[in-house]
Amino acid sequence: MWRTPPPVGEGPWPVVKPRDRRFFRDALEVLYPESIVEFGSWEGASALAWASQANETGISVDIYCVDTWLGSPEHWQNLLPNTEWGQERLRIVNGEPGVFDTFKQAIDLTGHSDRIAPLRATTECGTSFLLQHGVRPDLVYVDADHSYPAVRRDLALASSLLSDRGLLTGDDWHHEPIQRAVMRHAVQHRLDILTDKDQDVFILVPKSSGEQMRQAWLDRGYVMESIPKIAASQLRNVALHVRRSQRP
Ligand SMILES: C[S@@+](CC[C@H](N)C(=O)[O-])C[C@H]1O[C@@H](n2cnc3c(N)ncnc32)[C@H](O)[C@@H]1O
């Protein structure tokens, strides 16, 4: 562990760039949101993507980033070493993660601090704070802890925040616990699931009132997921896993 904070922009701490994904621009152009809440911001790549796309499209939007900046289990366990999710990117100094410094610097250096408001709290505390202050976002982007119970909780918290026309979205659709949690939420709340072709993001659209919204995403190349198909594929994976674990 480091005694002095390592400078951003050197060694394993490159300068943060906006995440390069069409979804951010598509979401802004489909929704024209007045405010967005992001659950899980890490070094700021997705927050920068929201802000830079907002600048390019001329859409005025406030971006609230809710994160503890303490990292998730996968960062502490160093499941993806030498990537942007590696343990070293937590920047632990004397036992304390410093990834918030990376985030702050990225936002300040790119001149987006007027658009992006960090809220250093758990998603639970952040949600009650935003509700208290009347923030009702038109979009919530869920990308915090990726475990099944955490995603279930975050989807419920996000729904409680959304404005009447608000849309629930999130990252890492390809991750099995996320698919399971999103499916449960979608069935419970009668929502359709749309994803991008790379299976990165998910978008939840109300079955009853979302005809135009659904079509806007389909026109941009997003696809509808079939819940029975996902469930069947997950069951197959479980069966495969059980069979493998029973092999002598
Ligand atoms: C996958 S990263 C976010 C990545 C970011 N959206 C991006 O694209 O660059 C997950 C983040 O969630 C945060 N996090 C994990 N559990 C949380 C919780 N219960 N409340 C708030 N933030 C949490 C972690 O600190 C971490 O920064």
The ligand as an ORCA input file, in Angstrom:
! r2SCAN-3c Opt
* xyz 0 1
  C     -18.477     -0.541    -11.834
  S     -18.057      0.859    -10.903
  C     -18.889      2.166    -11.743
  C     -18.339      2.403    -13.118
  C     -18.748      3.692    -13.799
  N     -20.184      3.787    -13.993
  C     -18.044      3.756    -15.156
  O     -18.643      3.365    -16.166
  O     -16.896      4.165    -15.178
  C     -18.979      0.617     -9.454
  C     -18.941      1.750     -8.425
  O     -20.004      1.515     -7.500
  C     -19.622      1.975     -6.229
  N     -20.469      1.288     -5.237
  C     -20.490     -0.032     -4.913
  N     -21.430     -0.287     -3.999
  C     -22.047      0.898     -3.738
  C     -23.115      1.293     -2.889
  N     -23.767      0.420     -2.108
  N     -23.481      2.586     -2.873
  C     -22.829      3.507     -3.670
  N     -21.816      3.183     -4.488
  C     -21.419      1.908     -4.529
  C     -18.148      1.646     -6.130
  O     -17.509      2.499     -5.206
  C     -17.678      1.852     -7.577
  O     -17.110      3.121     -7.736
*
